[in-house]
Amino acid sequence: MRKPRIKLLFVSAASLLLLLVGACTPQIPADALKLSPETLEQRALQTRKYEGIAEKKLLAASAGIMQDLGFNLDESETKLGVLVGSKDRGAQETGQVLAAIFLSVFTGAPALYDHKQRIRMALVIRPTTEDNNKDHYVRVTFQRAVWDNRNNISKVEGINDQEIYQQFFNRLSKSVFLEAQEI
């Protein structure tokens, strides 16, 4: 008689424990996957539609622009329409260096300032929803990683300067026009 009671008590305790654990799981907010207005603005800044040109020609034109801008082509997956390039540049700013030295002299702390940076450019080409294989969206993003004078990464950030994107897309539009005209 005692065994069924212990078994019932064990099953009841296990069920209560599972119920409590299940109640503690966080709920996903309804707007978790909703894009913010800032994200939509960034996408609009980073994306352009090109009509009447095959993907291979668009990739070739994009790779040429990347190299014209001083980027080395690091990765290329032409079947997926992806190009990734980078370039290294100095990141020293006179004001930052002077402030670091000034602070170091008065506090005894080591002088830290930005020393070098690597700028990465990622480009993705995807077809539009039309079935003509001649219309594509091009999305490009720029990021930078900055190292300090002790060779530690001091910041990693996306570059959202409208002028940079505009310059890239202006050059790409000219190149696409020349490719389409076979000049």
Helices and strands as residue ranges (DSSP letters): H 2-23, H 37-46, E 47-50, H 55-68, E 72-77, E 82-90, H 94-107, E 114-127, E 136-148, E 153-159, H 162-180
